[in-house]
Amino acid sequence: MATLSILTGKCGGQREGRNQGFESRSHLYFGKDFFASYLFKTSFRGENRNWSKAFEGSVIRSRNGFCVIAKVRKGKQHDYPWPDDIDPNITSGHLTYLSHFKPLTEKPKPVTLPFEKPLVDLEKKIIEVRRMADETGLDFSDQIGALESKYQQALRDLYTHLTPIQRLTIARHPNRPTVLDYILDITEKWVELHGDRAGYDDPAIVTGIGSMDGKSYMFIGHQKGRNTKENIARNFAMPTPHGYRKALRMMKYADHHGFPIVTFVDTPGAFADLKSEELGQGEAIAQNLRTMFGLKVPIVTVVTGEGGSGGALAIACANKLFMLENSAFYVASPEACAAILWKSSQAAPKAAERLRITAQEHYRLKIADGIIPEPLGGAHKDPLWTSQQIKLAITQAMKELANMDKKELLNHRRLKFRSIGGFQEGIPVEPERKRNMKPSDNSMPKTADMVSELDNLKKILEAGPSNSTAIEAVEKLKQDVNQEISRAFISMGLQEKFESTKAELSKAPNPPDHPPDGNVKEDMYEIMQEFKQNLLQPGAYLGLKYKLAKLRLVSRFIEITEKSKKLKAEINQKIPPDIKAKIEVLKNAQEKSSKGDSINKDLAEEVERARKELEEILKSANLDIVGVTKRKVATSTPDLRKKIVELNKEIQEEIERVIEEAGLRSKLKELKEEIAKGSTSKGVEKLQAEIKEGILAALDVSVLKEKVDNLRVELASSTGRASEGKVGAENGRW
C-alpha cells in the first residue's frame, strides 16, 4: 500500500467579514488503479458527485476531511534495469545490464555441413573403437591413434582445398561466432549504444564504445542470432534504414570525439521489404557511403561472415579491409546469380566460382588488405583464438593508420577504392577505357551481310586459293578468329590459367621422347573443356561462333578446291590426245543441244562412242562412275510465262491497294526523300520496316500464296518433263 498526504481546504461559501475557510490534513489510501486523468476531470468546488466519480470503488472515511483507500499498480520492468549497486569507479568488464546480449542457457547443437560427412564417419569410428576399449578392457591405443591421425590429415586436406561454395557455407554456419562474441572477446571494457534518434533501435546493427589495450574505439557491426529466436529478433542481420542511420550517428559521434572506427560485416544484405523502401533504404545506404569517405578518423573493417552488396558496403568504406579466411563478399548471392543467369539456384556452386567471392580472390584482386586465419573447421571451432587473430590485425592496422594525418587518411581511403576500378593516380585516363568484358553482340553483322560476305570470299577463293588476294583474305580471317578467342578467354576468366599453363609447357623439354607432364596435359584439357562449355551456351559469343563457322567453310572450300585440282591433273595426264578431241566433240554437241539445234544421226553416234571411251578411261584411272547426267535447262512454255506475268501484275495491284487503304503513301514519299537526301541507314531502315509492317498487316496473302504455290508446281512439272534425268550406273534410275 502507498500513502499520499494531501492538503485540502474550502475555498467558497464565505460571507462578508467572516472567514469560514478551513484546512485539514488527510491521507489517501488508494485501493484500486488510480489515474490523474480522473482528478483533472473533477472540480474542487464542493461537487461531491465529481469526487465520487474520481474515487469510484474506493472506501472513503471522513475525519474533518476524507480518506481514500486504493492499490498502486506495479510498473513494468525496463528492458535494461539499472542495478542498485553500480560501481562508479569500474575499471574493467562489460556493462552487461545495458545489453540484450546474454550468454546462452543451452549450448548450440553441432551442425554438420554436407562436405564434412567423411569426417563424421571417421569420428564415429573413433568413438566406436573407444567404446569397445572401455567395454572389453583391451588396449586399442594404436588403432585409435591411427584413426585420429587419419582424421587430422583428412581435416587438413579438406579445409586446405575448399571450393568457393563450401567457404560460403562455412561463413553461414549456424554456430559461427557473431559480432558481439568477437567484441566481448577482444575488448576490456564495452558499452553498447542504441537508437538512431529518429525512429527506433534496429537490433540488426549493434554499436558501442569499447577499449582495447587501453585505447577507446567505436565498434559497429551486423549482428546475427545464435538460434532461431535471436535470428528473428535480429532480422537475420538484415538492417532497415534505422540501422544504417544509427551507424551513421555513431560514426559522426566517433569522428567528433576522435575515436577510431572498427566495423564488422556479416549480413546477407539490407532488408528489402516495402516498409524499408518507403523509409528510404537506398538513401540511407548512400548517405553512409558518402559520409564514410569524409570521416577524419581511421576506419578498419573486418568481414567475419558474408557481406552482401550495399547492405555490407554501407559500413565497409574503410582504410583497411580484412576478411576472415572462410568469409565471403559479394554483390549478389550465388543463389540469386544462378537463378538469374542459369534459371536455377542449383547452379549456385558455378556462380560462386565465377563471382570470385572468397577472401583469397579479394586479396588477389587487391580489394581486401589481408586475410585473417581461422582454425581448421572454421571460426566456430575456436572462437577465442579467432578473436585474438582479429584483434591482432586491427591493432596492427591502427598503428599504421595512426601515423597519418587527417588529409593523408582521407586520401588513403579515396585511393584504395579508386584503385579497385583500375584508376592510378597521376596516369591520365583513356577516353575509351578498355574493359575485360565480353564484347557486345549488337555489333554482329546481320544475316544478309553474312551471306554477302561469304559470297565475296567464295569468289576470291574461286579465282584461286593460292593467289595473293585469297591468301590475304584467309590470313585476315585467321587473325580475327585469334583476336576473338583471346577476348573470349579474358571474359571467361581463363586468361591467367592459360598463361600459367603455357609458361609451364615452355619450360618442359620439346623432343618427342619428352612428352608434356601429365599435370600440364590435364590442365590444358580442363581449360579447353571449360572454354568449349562456355562457348556452347546459347546466345553467348555469337561473333566468335560466326567467325569460326566462316573459317571452317573457307578451310573446307580450299580443301575441296585443292582436291579437285589434283584429281583433274591426274585425269588429264591419263587421257590421250585423241580422247581429248572426242571430249571437244561432246562439248560441241552439248552446246548445240542446249541452244535447241537438232543433232544429226552421225554426230549422235560419234557422241555416244566418245562417251563410252571416256568412261573406260575413267575406270582405268580407278574412278567409279556414279552416273551420267545431262545439264538441266529450266524452260517454260509461253502460256506459263504469261501466267507469271499476270500473277506479278496482280501482286503489284494488291500492294498498291493496301498502300492506299493503310495510308502509307505519305511514308513512301518520305522514304524517297530520305534516300535522296542521303540520310543515315538507320532512319531509312526504320521507315522501310514501318512500311513493310503496314503492308503485311493489311495484305491478305492467303489467296496470292495459293496462286504462287500452284504456279511453282506447274513450273516444276514442266521443267521435269523438258529435262532429261540422270542415268545411274548402279541403280539404273532416270
TAPEQUI-V561023 format. One record per backbone hydrogen bond with DSSP energy under -0.5 kcal/mol. CO is the residue of the C=O (numbers start at 1). NH is the residue of the N-H. Records with the same first field share a line. If there is no record, write none. Layout:
# TAPEQUI-V561023
CO = NH  NH
This chain:
# TAPEQUI-V561023
2 = 30
4 = 28
6 = 8  26
8 = 24
9 = 11
15 = 18
18 = 15  20
22 = 10
24 = 8  26
26 = 6
27 = 29  68
28 = 4
30 = 70
35 = 38  39
36 = 40
37 = 41
38 = 42
39 = 42
46 = 48
47 = 50  51
48 = 52
49 = 53
50 = 54
51 = 55
53 = 56
55 = 58
58 = 60
59 = 61  69
61 = 63  67
67 = 61
68 = 29  70
69 = 30  31  59
70 = 31
71 = 73
78 = 81
83 = 86
86 = 88
87 = 90
93 = 190
94 = 96
95 = 98
96 = 99
100 = 102
111 = 113
113 = 116
114 = 117
116 = 119  120
117 = 121
118 = 122
119 = 123
120 = 124
121 = 125
122 = 126
123 = 127
124 = 128
125 = 129
126 = 130
127 = 131
128 = 132
129 = 133
130 = 134
131 = 135
132 = 136
133 = 137
138 = 140
140 = 144
141 = 145
142 = 146
143 = 147
144 = 148
145 = 149
146 = 150
147 = 151
148 = 152
149 = 153
150 = 154
151 = 155
152 = 156
153 = 157
154 = 158
155 = 159
156 = 160
157 = 161
163 = 167
164 = 168
165 = 169
166 = 170
167 = 171
168 = 172
170 = 173
173 = 176
178 = 182
179 = 183
180 = 184
181 = 185
182 = 186
183 = 187
188 = 93
189 = 211
190 = 95
191 = 209
193 = 207
200 = 202
201 = 203
202 = 205
204 = 223
206 = 221
207 = 193
208 = 219
209 = 191
210 = 217
211 = 188  189
212 = 215
215 = 212
216 = 260
217 = 210  219
218 = 262
219 = 208
220 = 264
221 = 206
222 = 224
227 = 231
228 = 232
229 = 233
230 = 234
231 = 236
232 = 235
234 = 237
235 = 238
236 = 268
237 = 239
239 = 271
240 = 243  244
241 = 245
242 = 246
243 = 247
244 = 248
245 = 249
246 = 250
247 = 251
248 = 252
249 = 253
250 = 254
251 = 255
252 = 256
253 = 257
254 = 258  259
260 = 218
261 = 300
262 = 220
263 = 302
264 = 222  266
265 = 304  305
267 = 308
273 = 277
274 = 278
275 = 279
276 = 281
277 = 280
280 = 284
281 = 285
282 = 286
283 = 287
284 = 288
285 = 289
286 = 290
287 = 291
288 = 292
289 = 293
291 = 294
292 = 295
298 = 261
299 = 319  320
300 = 263
301 = 322
302 = 265  304
303 = 324
305 = 328
306 = 267  308
307 = 309  330
308 = 311  312
309 = 312  313
310 = 314
312 = 315
313 = 316
316 = 318
320 = 301  322
321 = 369  370
322 = 303
323 = 372
324 = 327
327 = 359
328 = 307
330 = 309
333 = 337
334 = 338
335 = 339
336 = 340
337 = 341
338 = 342  344
344 = 347
345 = 348
346 = 349
347 = 351
348 = 352
349 = 353
350 = 354
351 = 355
352 = 356  357
357 = 329
358 = 362
359 = 363
360 = 364
361 = 365
362 = 367  368
363 = 366
370 = 323
371 = 373
372 = 325
375 = 378
378 = 381
379 = 382
382 = 386
383 = 387
384 = 388
385 = 389
386 = 390
387 = 391
388 = 392
389 = 393
390 = 394
391 = 395
392 = 396
393 = 397
394 = 398
395 = 399
396 = 400
397 = 401
398 = 402
399 = 403
400 = 403
401 = 404
405 = 409
406 = 410
407 = 411
408 = 412
409 = 413
410 = 414
411 = 415
412 = 416
413 = 417
414 = 418
415 = 419
416 = 420
417 = 421
418 = 421  423
419 = 422
424 = 427
426 = 428
431 = 433
433 = 435
435 = 437
440 = 443
441 = 444
446 = 450
447 = 451
448 = 452
449 = 453
450 = 454
451 = 455
452 = 456
453 = 457
454 = 458
455 = 459
456 = 460
457 = 461
458 = 462
459 = 463
461 = 464
464 = 467
467 = 471
468 = 472
469 = 473
470 = 474
471 = 475
472 = 476
473 = 477
474 = 478
475 = 479
476 = 480
477 = 481
478 = 482
479 = 483
480 = 484
481 = 485
482 = 486
483 = 487
484 = 488
485 = 489
486 = 490
487 = 491
488 = 492
489 = 494  495
490 = 493
494 = 498
495 = 499
496 = 500
497 = 501
498 = 502
499 = 503
500 = 504
501 = 505
502 = 506
503 = 507
504 = 508
511 = 514
517 = 521
518 = 522
519 = 523
520 = 524
521 = 525
522 = 526
523 = 527
524 = 528
525 = 529
526 = 530
527 = 531
528 = 532
529 = 533
530 = 534
531 = 535
532 = 536
534 = 537
537 = 540
541 = 545
542 = 546
543 = 547
544 = 548
545 = 549
546 = 550
547 = 551
548 = 552
549 = 553
550 = 554
551 = 555
552 = 556
553 = 557
554 = 558
555 = 559
556 = 560
557 = 561
558 = 562
559 = 563
560 = 564
561 = 565
562 = 566
563 = 567
564 = 568
565 = 569
566 = 570
567 = 571
568 = 572
569 = 573
570 = 574
571 = 575
574 = 576
576 = 580
577 = 581
578 = 582
579 = 583
580 = 584
581 = 585
582 = 586
583 = 587
584 = 588
585 = 589
586 = 590
587 = 591
588 = 592
589 = 593
590 = 594
591 = 595
592 = 596  597
593 = 596
600 = 604
601 = 605
602 = 606
603 = 607
604 = 608
605 = 609
606 = 610
607 = 611
608 = 612
609 = 613
610 = 614
611 = 615
612 = 616
613 = 617
614 = 618
615 = 619
616 = 620
617 = 621
618 = 623
619 = 622
622 = 624
624 = 626
626 = 729  730
628 = 727
632 = 634
633 = 635
637 = 641
638 = 642
639 = 643
640 = 644
641 = 645
642 = 646
643 = 647
644 = 648
645 = 649
646 = 650
647 = 651
648 = 652
649 = 653
650 = 654
651 = 655
652 = 656
653 = 657
654 = 658
655 = 659
656 = 660
657 = 661
658 = 662
659 = 663  664  665
664 = 668
665 = 669
666 = 670
667 = 671
668 = 672
669 = 673
670 = 674
671 = 675
672 = 676
673 = 677
674 = 678  679
680 = 684
681 = 685
682 = 686
683 = 687
684 = 688
685 = 689
686 = 690
687 = 691
688 = 692
689 = 693
690 = 694
691 = 695
692 = 696
693 = 697
694 = 698
695 = 699
699 = 701
700 = 704
701 = 705
702 = 706
703 = 707
704 = 708
705 = 709
706 = 710
707 = 711
708 = 712
709 = 713
710 = 714
711 = 715
712 = 716
713 = 717
714 = 718
715 = 719
716 = 720
717 = 721
718 = 722
719 = 723
726 = 728
727 = 628
728 = 732
733 = 728
734 = 726
